[in-house]
Amino acid sequence: MTGRPPLPPFTRETALLKVQAAEDAWNTRDPRQVALAYSTDSVWRNRDLFLTGRDAIVEFLTAKWERELDYALRKELWAFEGDRIAVRFQYECHDRDGQWWRSYGNELWLFDGDGLMTRREASINDVPIAESERRIHGPRPADQHGVPFPVH
């Protein structure tokens, strides 16, 4: 595999690009495409689940987007240093019963020299919302890249 730029060590500019690339990929809701950003032996903690490897990531994301319908995500750079990036995020989706949810979280990312994520630690909290309270309606427009989102 050739690398997945931008590569560490990250600058503010390259960390922002990496975060936006992750947001864009996750908003495709294509598990195989998303998994290509992770090393073949990537280790994840997602809430209370622990996963290892791309196959497990694809399986996890496939199940996630089968139950989290109309998923739309925003990520924001929180901090970076060397080969590490921290982000905060929000996403909205609804379940099969029509209940809308806003999920808030933080992720810690570790990258290898090829720019592939080798570790992802995610802490996430879910809040039920009314459809009228939605504020994330699909992928972020290009003119909104890097714009912070509301805390609550």
Steps between C-alpha positions, in 0.01 A plus 500: 500500500630850419411726794189684599597870504525721680777321687634561850651694657194721471490877476182692576426512128557128439312400817200703379521325162515157669194577714301625200598194297374278783173691523450480124572126493265419791223704338510266198374224734710259293668262749761376253602850397523615863705194600772586248612787727595247771797264513424133442560437872338819629368482857176673596311572815156622407285556808519160671611303192856402418589419138817402318558509124331630189261206467365568849472872418299426184273263691448754780427791261264290288290417808525861626358651182228235474358631829615866492300628204565829317825533696676837461821592683710802591856469636711780647873505569561523873878447525792344315865415553735289293308190392192564720176689446210557740155596369159572637198411292125501474280292278129463450298205381169331558406145584243279326231629737562857379668626818773753421824501699791738537819331610787695654849364534875523507753292312871449545687394188849355451655472151784304348758655267281422198214710639282201589323507835631222723292585808162666553354562846140630492282612789142577397177617667157492336217750552150450356385802297189596308536510123440876521815534716729360232787721393710257293339437164745297295869556422654836588508748210854586387468859623436363854815281521677571827216709645438406866158362585280585801575322826136417578 
